[in-house]
Amino acid sequence: MPMTAGEIERTIKAALPDANITIEDLAGDGDHYACTITSEAFRGLTRVRQHKLVYDAFGDRMGTELHAMALKTQTP
């Protein structure tokens, strides 16, 4: 069963409590999302490390419950 935008936001917030998150359902199918995440936790990290922090929050749900998620990460 695909994740909802609300579940995605809660999962990210659990890992990055200060995050400001914008989520867009790209295909309208609840399976392909684009997220823009702003967090102080990203400061000083490479873009790859920033994205890894987000993906790690989902654990084994990436690729199963959540099929595709494009990320844009930034610091405040």
Backbone hydrogen bonds, N-H to C=O, Kabsch-Sander energy under -0.5 kcal/mol:
donor,donor_aa,acceptor,acceptor_aa,energy
3,M,65,E,-1.5
8,I,4,T,-2.2
9,E,5,A,-2.5
10,R,6,G,-2.4
11,T,7,E,-2.2
12,I,8,I,-2.3
13,K,9,E,-2.8
14,A,10,R,-1.8
15,A,11,T,-1.1
15,A,12,I,-0.6
16,L,12,I,-3.0
19,A,16,L,-2.3
20,N,38,T,-2.4
21,I,19,A,-0.6
22,T,36,T,-2.4
24,E,34,A,-2.7
26,L,24,E,-1.0
26,L,32,H,-2.2
27,A,32,H,-0.8
33,Y,68,A,-2.5
34,A,24,E,-2.3
35,C,70,A,-3.1
36,T,22,T,-2.4
37,I,35,C,-0.5
37,I,72,K,-2.8
38,T,20,N,-2.4
39,S,37,I,-0.5
39,S,74,Q,-2.2
42,F,39,S,-1.3
43,R,40,E,-1.7
45,L,42,F,-2.3
50,Q,46,T,-2.4
51,H,47,R,-2.4
52,K,48,V,-2.2
53,L,49,R,-2.1
54,V,50,Q,-1.4
55,Y,51,H,-3.0
56,D,52,K,-2.9
57,A,53,L,-0.9
57,A,54,V,-0.8
58,F,54,V,-0.6
58,F,55,Y,-1.3
59,G,55,Y,-0.7
59,G,56,D,-0.8
61,R,58,F,-2.3
62,M,59,G,-1.2
63,G,66,L,-3.5
64,T,61,R,-1.6
65,E,61,R,-0.5
66,L,61,R,-2.4
67,H,65,E,-0.6
68,A,31,D,-1.5
70,A,33,Y,-2.8
72,K,35,C,-2.2
74,Q,37,I,-2.2
